[in-house]
Amino acid sequence: MVIGAQTVSHPSPNESVFTWGAPPLKFGTGALEETGREVAATGARSCLVLTDPGVAATGLADRVRDLALKAGVHTEVFDRVAVEPTDASIEEAVAFARQQDRDCFVAVGGGSSMDTAKAVNLLTTHPGELLDYVTPPIGGGRVPDGPLKPLIAVPTTAGTGSESTTICVVDFLGLHLKAGVSHARLRPSLAVIDPLTTVSLPPQVTAASGMDVLSHSLESYTSVRFDAKPAAEDPMRRPAFCGANPISDVWCEMSLRLVGRYLRRAVMNGRDLEARYQMMLASTYAGTGFGNAGTHLPHANAYPIAGAVEDYRAEGYPEMPMVPHGQAVSATAASVFRWTYPGDPQRHLRAAELLSGQTFTATDGAEALAHVLSELMADIEMPRGLRSFGYDEDDIDTLVAGTMQQTRQLAVVPRPVTPAALKAIFHESL
C-alpha cells in the first residue's frame, strides 16, 4: 500500500491463491478396453507400454499393446519396471525407451509403473539426469522447460494415485533414501481407471494400497491451509503442494468415507466387486486431493523407512528387501496424527468421524484419529510398528535425518517439524 510518498509492503503476506489440477480421466468397468483408441487419439505413430513383471503376468499390458496395435499404433511393451523403482531401474527403462523415438507412453500398473513412465517421459524429452530434477536439498531442483509427450496412466491398484499427480518418487540406492521429482508437466495426460484390473490383487497388496489411499486423504485434509502459508515469490512457480484448500477438501472427505466403508471388505474378499469399485473411486478422489494439497509427515517419514530397509520381505510382493509404500506411510501414521492434532483439532476429529462413522468430541482429543487408524490397521493385518521392518532405537537418527530432507512434504505439515519431534514419533512407532 502507499502512504504519502512512501510505499509500504506487508512483511510476509500470506498466500491468497491456490492451484488445482487433475488429468482427464475415464473411469468404469471395462474402461481398459478403450485404451487403444485413446493412444491413437494422441496422434502417436509409436507407443511404449511400461509395466512390471507381476502385472505383465496378468496379461493386462499385452492387452493394452494389442488394443493400440489394432488402432494402428506401433506399440511395444517394456515389462522390467522395478516394484519400488530405483535410479538404476529407471536408467534401464530410459535406455530401452531411447532405442527408438516414441510418440506416446502408457503406464500399466501401480505407482511403480506410473512413476517410472513419468521419469522415462521426462528423461527422453529433456536433458540431464534424474537427480538434477529432484527437489532440493537432495537434488538440483531443475524443472522441465518444455512439454513432455502424452502419457496415459492405467492404474491396477487402488492406492498410489500417481495417475492424477505431478509426482515421481524414486529410491536412490547410493543415498539409501527415497526422493521425488515434482512438476506439473509430469502429470499424465489421461487416466484410464478400470476397477476390474484390481480383482486379482493379493490381500496384503490390497491392504497396503488401501492404506496409501487413506494416508493421501488424511495428510491432504490435515495439511496446513493454503492461506496460512507464505505467498509464493513467483506466482508462476507455486509449489505443487499448495496446502489444504476448498476443492481438495471435498475429494478427501469423500475418499475417507469410502475407505472406512470398503477397505476391509476389499482385503477380506478380493472378488467383492462393489468393494473394488468403491476403493478405486476412493483412490481417484484421494489422488485428485493430495496431488494438489500435498502429503505431509507420514509420507516424509516413509521415504527413509523404505530407503534404508535391509532384510524385510513383504507378503504378496516380490522376494526382495523392500517396505511397500502403503506399509511405510502407515507405520508412523497414528503417532504423527497424535502429534499434529493441536495444529487443527477439528480437522482431526472430523477425519476420524468420516473414516469410522462414529462421532467424536474434543474430549476424545488426539486419541480419536489415532485409535481409528490403529483399529483399521489391526483388522487388515498391517505390520505393527517399525520393528516389523527390522528397525530399532539405533536406527532412529538415520530415519530422522532422512525425513528432514523431504522439504516438499515438510512445507505443508500443520506443525513446525524438529528433529526432537521426529525422534519422539519414530520411537513411539517402533
C-alpha positions in Angstrom: 0.0 0.0 0.0 1.1 3.7 -0.4 1.2 6.1 2.5 2.0 9.7 1.3 5.0 9.3 -1.0 6.2 6.1 0.6 5.4 2.5 -0.5 4.9 0.2 2.5 5.0 -3.6 1.8 3.5 -6.2 4.1 6.3 -8.0 6.0 5.4 -11.6 5.0 2.0 -11.7 3.3 0.1 -15.0 3.3 -0.8 -16.8 0.1 -4.3 -15.9 -1.3 -4.3 -18.1 -4.3 -4.3 -21.9 -4.5 -3.7 -24.1 -7.6 -5.6 -27.2 -8.5 -5.2 -29.6 -11.4 -6.0 -33.1 -12.5 -5.9 -35.1 -15.7 -8.9 -36.0 -17.8 -10.0 -39.5 -16.8 -12.1 -42.4 -17.9 -13.5 -44.4 -15.0 -15.6 -47.5 -15.0 -15.9 -51.3 -15.5 -14.3 -52.1 -18.9 -12.6 -48.8 -19.4 -9.4 -50.6 -20.1 -10.8 -51.7 -23.5 -10.9 -48.1 -24.7 -7.1 -47.5 -24.1 -6.1 -48.4 -27.7 -8.3 -45.7 -29.2 -7.0 -43.2 -26.7 -3.5 -43.9 -27.7 -4.4 -43.4 -31.4 -6.2 -40.2 -30.4 -2.9 -38.6 -29.3 -1.8 -38.8 -32.9 1.0 -41.2 -32.0 2.6 -43.5 -34.5 4.7 -45.3 -31.9 4.0 -46.1 -28.3 5.8 -47.8 -25.4 3.8 -49.6 -22.7 5.7 -49.8 -19.3 4.8 -52.3 -16.7 6.3 -54.6 -14.0 6.7 -58.4 -14.2 3.8 -59.1 -11.9 1.3 -57.0 -13.9 2.8 -58.3 -17.1 1.9 -61.9 -16.0 -1.8 -60.9 -15.7 -1.8 -60.1 -19.4 -3.1 -56.5 -18.9 -0.1 -54.8 -20.5 -0.3 -57.2 -23.5 -4.0 -56.4 -23.8 -3.2 -52.6 -24.0 -0.5 -53.3 -26.6 -2.9 -55.3 -28.7 -5.6 -52.7 -28.5 -3.1 -50.0 -29.5 -1.8 -52.1 -32.4 -5.4 -52.7 -33.5 -5.9 -48.9 -33.5 -2.9 -48.5 -35.9 -0.1 -47.5 -33.5 3.2 -49.4 -33.4 3.4 -50.5 -29.8 6.0 -52.4 -27.6 5.9 -53.5 -24.0 8.7 -52.9 -21.5 8.0 -55.3 -18.7 11.0 -54.8 -16.4 9.8 -51.9 -14.2 11.0 -52.5 -10.7 8.5 -52.6 -7.9 9.5 -49.6 -5.8 11.6 -48.1 -8.6 15.2 -47.2 -8.1 17.5 -44.9 -10.0 19.1 -48.0 -11.5 15.9 -49.5 -12.7 14.8 -46.2 -14.2 18.1 -45.9 -16.1 17.4 -49.3 -17.6 13.9 -48.2 -18.7 15.2 -44.9 -20.1 17.9 -46.8 -22.1 15.3 -49.1 -23.6 13.0 -46.2 -24.5 15.8 -44.3 -26.2 16.4 -47.2 -28.7 13.8 -45.6 -30.9 11.7 -42.5 -30.9 8.4 -42.8 -29.1 5.4 -40.5 -29.5 3.4 -41.7 -26.5 3.8 -43.7 -23.3 1.3 -45.9 -21.4 1.9 -47.0 -17.8 0.0 -50.1 -16.8 0.4 -51.0 -13.1 0.7 -49.4 -9.7 2.7 -46.4 -8.6 6.0 -48.1 -9.7 5.0 -48.3 -13.3 3.4 -44.8 -13.4 6.4 -43.2 -11.7 8.8 -45.0 -14.0 6.9 -43.9 -17.0 6.9 -40.3 -15.8 10.7 -40.4 -15.4 11.2 -42.0 -18.8 9.0 -39.4 -20.4 11.0 -36.6 -18.7 14.5 -38.0 -19.4 13.7 -38.9 -23.1 12.4 -35.4 -23.8 14.7 -33.2 -21.7 18.5 -33.2 -20.9 20.1 -34.2 -17.7 19.9 -36.9 -15.1 17.1 -37.8 -12.8 18.8 -36.4 -9.7 19.0 -33.0 -11.4 15.2 -32.7 -11.2 14.8 -33.9 -7.6 13.6 -31.4 -5.0 16.4 -29.8 -3.1 18.3 -30.3 -0.8 18.6 -33.9 -2.2 18.7 -32.9 -5.9 19.2 -29.9 -8.1 15.6 -28.8 -8.4 15.7 -28.4 -12.1 12.4 -28.0 -13.9 11.5 -29.2 -17.4 11.5 -26.1 -19.7 9.1 -27.5 -22.3 6.3 -30.0 -22.7 6.6 -33.8 -22.4 5.0 -36.4 -24.6 1.5 -37.8 -24.0 1.4 -40.3 -21.1 -1.7 -42.4 -20.4 -1.8 -44.0 -16.9 -3.7 -47.2 -16.4 -3.6 -48.0 -12.6 -4.0 -51.6 -11.5 -4.1 -50.9 -7.7 -6.4 -48.8 -5.7 -3.8 -46.9 -3.9 -1.0 -44.8 -5.4 -3.0 -42.0 -7.0 0.0 -41.4 -9.3 -2.3 -41.3 -12.3 -3.5 -37.9 -11.1 -0.3 -36.4 -9.7 2.7 -34.4 -10.8 5.0 -36.5 -8.7 7.5 -39.3 -9.4 9.2 -41.0 -6.4 12.4 -42.9 -6.7 14.7 -44.9 -4.4 18.2 -43.6 -4.9 20.3 -46.6 -4.0 23.5 -44.8 -3.3 21.8 -42.4 -0.9 19.7 -45.1 0.9 16.8 -42.7 0.5 13.7 -42.1 -1.5 13.1 -38.7 -3.1 10.7 -37.2 -5.5 10.5 -35.1 -8.7 7.5 -32.8 -8.9 6.3 -30.6 -11.7 3.0 -30.0 -13.5 4.4 -31.3 -16.8 4.8 -34.8 -15.3 1.1 -35.2 -14.7 -0.4 -37.9 -17.1 -2.4 -36.5 -20.0 -5.1 -39.1 -19.4 -6.0 -41.7 -16.7 -7.9 -44.8 -17.7 -9.3 -46.3 -14.5 -10.9 -49.8 -14.6 -11.8 -51.4 -11.2 -11.6 -54.8 -12.8 -7.8 -54.5 -13.0 -7.6 -54.8 -9.2 -9.6 -58.0 -8.7 -6.5 -60.3 -8.7 -4.5 -58.3 -6.1 -3.5 -60.4 -3.1 -4.9 -59.3 0.3 -1.8 -57.7 1.7 -1.2 -55.7 -1.5 -4.8 -54.6 -1.3 -4.3 -53.6 2.3 -1.1 -51.7 1.7 -2.5 -49.9 -1.4 -5.6 -49.0 0.6 -3.5 -47.5 3.4 -1.8 -45.4 0.8 -5.2 -44.1 -0.3 -6.1 -43.4 3.4 -2.8 -41.6 4.0 -3.2 -39.4 0.9 -6.6 -38.3 2.1 -5.7 -37.8 5.8 -2.5 -35.9 5.1 -4.0 -33.6 2.5 -7.1 -33.0 4.7 -4.9 -32.1 7.7 -2.1 -30.2 5.8 -1.6 -26.5 6.6 -4.2 -24.4 4.8 -3.1 -22.7 1.6 -3.9 -19.3 3.0 -1.8 -19.9 6.1 1.4 -20.3 4.0 3.7 -17.5 2.9 2.9 -16.1 -0.5 4.8 -17.5 -3.4 7.8 -15.3 -4.5 6.9 -16.1 -8.1 3.2 -16.7 -8.7 4.0 -18.6 -11.9 6.1 -21.1 -9.9 3.9 -22.0 -6.9 4.8 -25.4 -5.4 2.7 -28.4 -6.5 1.7 -29.0 -2.9 -0.3 -25.8 -2.1 -1.9 -27.0 1.2 -5.4 -27.8 2.2 -7.9 -25.9 0.0 -11.7 -26.0 -0.6 -11.6 -28.2 -3.7 -9.2 -30.8 -2.4 -11.1 -30.9 0.9 -14.2 -32.2 -0.9 -12.3 -35.0 -2.6 -10.5 -36.0 0.6 -13.7 -36.2 2.6 -15.4 -38.5 0.0 -12.3 -40.7 -0.1 -12.2 -41.1 3.7 -15.8 -42.2 3.8 -15.3 -44.8 1.1 -12.1 -46.2 2.7 -13.8 -46.6 6.0 -16.7 -48.5 4.4 -14.9 -50.6 1.8 -11.2 -51.3 2.6 -11.9 -54.1 5.0 -14.2 -55.7 2.5 -11.7 -55.5 -0.4 -9.0 -57.0 1.7 -11.2 -59.9 3.0 -12.7 -60.8 -0.4 -10.9 -59.6 -3.5 -13.8 -60.6 -5.7 -16.2 -58.3 -3.9 -16.7 -56.1 -7.0 -18.6 -53.4 -5.1 -15.7 -53.0 -2.7 -13.2 -53.0 -5.5 -15.2 -50.4 -7.5 -15.6 -48.1 -4.4 -11.9 -48.4 -3.4 -10.8 -47.5 -6.9 -13.1 -44.5 -6.7 -11.6 -43.6 -3.3 -8.2 -43.8 -4.8 -9.2 -41.5 -7.6 -10.7 -39.0 -5.1 -7.6 -39.1 -3.0 -5.3 -38.7 -6.0 -7.1 -35.5 -7.0 -6.9 -34.3 -3.5 -3.3 -34.9 -2.4 -2.0 -34.2 -5.9 -2.8 -30.6 -5.1 -3.0 -30.1 -1.4 0.0 -32.4 -0.7 1.0 -35.1 1.6 3.0 -34.4 4.8 4.7 -36.2 7.6 3.7 -39.9 7.2 5.0 -39.7 3.6 8.1 -37.8 4.6 8.8 -40.5 7.2 8.1 -43.2 4.7 10.9 -42.4 2.3 13.8 -43.1 4.7 11.8 -46.1 6.1 11.6 -47.6 2.7 15.1 -46.4 1.5 17.1 -47.8 4.5 15.5 -51.2 4.8 17.8 -54.2 4.7 16.1 -57.6 5.1 12.3 -57.1 5.3 10.2 -59.2 2.9 6.6 -58.2 2.4 3.9 -60.8 1.8 2.4 -60.7 -1.6 5.3 -58.7 -3.1 8.5 -59.8 -5.0 11.1 -61.6 -2.9 13.4 -58.7 -2.2 14.2 -56.4 0.6 11.5 -53.7 0.5 8.9 -51.9 2.5 5.8 -51.4 0.3 4.8 -47.8 0.2 1.5 -48.3 1.9 3.1 -50.1 4.8 5.8 -47.4 5.1 3.3 -44.5 5.2 1.1 -46.2 7.7 3.9 -47.2 10.1 4.1 -43.9 11.8 0.6 -42.5 11.0 -1.0 -43.0 14.4 1.9 -41.3 16.2 2.0 -38.5 13.6 -1.6 -37.6 13.9 -1.5 -37.6 17.7 1.3 -35.1 17.3 -0.3 -32.9 14.6 -3.7 -32.8 16.4 -3.1 -29.4 18.1 -2.5 -27.9 14.6 -6.2 -28.3 13.8 -8.2 -30.3 16.3 -11.5 -30.0 14.5 -10.0 -31.4 11.2 -8.5 -34.4 13.0 -11.8 -35.2 14.8 -13.8 -34.8 11.5 -11.4 -37.1 9.7 -11.9 -39.7 12.5 -15.7 -39.4 12.0 -15.5 -39.7 8.3 -13.4 -42.8 8.5 -15.3 -44.6 11.2 -18.8 -43.3 11.0 -18.7 -42.5 14.7 -19.0 -39.2 16.5 -16.1 -37.7 18.4 -15.7 -34.6 20.5 -12.8 -32.6 21.9 -12.9 -34.9 24.9 -11.7 -37.7 22.7 -8.8 -35.4 21.6 -5.7 -36.6 19.9 -6.5 -40.3 20.5 -9.6 -40.3 18.3 -8.0 -40.5 14.9 -5.0 -42.5 16.2 -7.4 -45.1 17.6 -9.5 -45.3 14.4 -6.3 -45.8 12.4 -4.9 -48.4 14.7 -8.1 -50.4 14.8 -8.3 -50.4 11.0 -4.7 -51.5 10.6 -5.2 -54.3 13.0 -8.3 -55.5 11.1 -6.5 -55.7 7.8 -3.3 -57.1 9.4 -0.9 -54.4 8.6 2.6 -54.7 10.1 2.7 -53.4 13.7 5.5 -50.9 14.1 8.9 -50.2 12.7 10.4 -53.3 14.4 8.4 -55.3 11.9 10.8 -53.9 9.2 13.9 -54.6 11.3 14.4 -51.1 12.8 15.3 -50.4 16.4 16.4 -47.5 18.6 19.8 -47.4 16.9 18.2 -46.5 13.5 16.2 -43.5 14.7 18.8 -40.9 13.9 19.1 -42.2 10.4 15.4 -42.1 9.9 15.2 -38.6 11.3 17.9 -37.3 9.0 16.2 -38.8 6.0 12.9 -37.2 6.9 14.4 -33.8 7.5 15.5 -33.8 3.8 11.9 -34.2 2.5 11.3 -30.5 2.1 8.3 -30.9 -0.2 6.3 -32.7 2.4 7.6 -30.8 5.4 6.3 -27.5 3.8 2.7 -28.5 4.5 2.9 -30.2 7.9 0.5 -28.4 10.3 3.1 -28.0 13.0 6.8 -27.0 12.8 8.9 -30.1 12.4 12.0 -30.5 14.5 14.5 -33.4 14.9 13.4 -33.8 18.5 9.7 -34.2 17.5 10.6 -36.7 14.8 12.7 -38.7 17.3 9.7 -39.0 19.6 7.4 -40.0 16.7 9.8 -42.7 15.4 10.4 -44.0 19.0 6.7 -44.2 19.6 6.2 -46.0 16.3 8.8 -48.8 17.0 
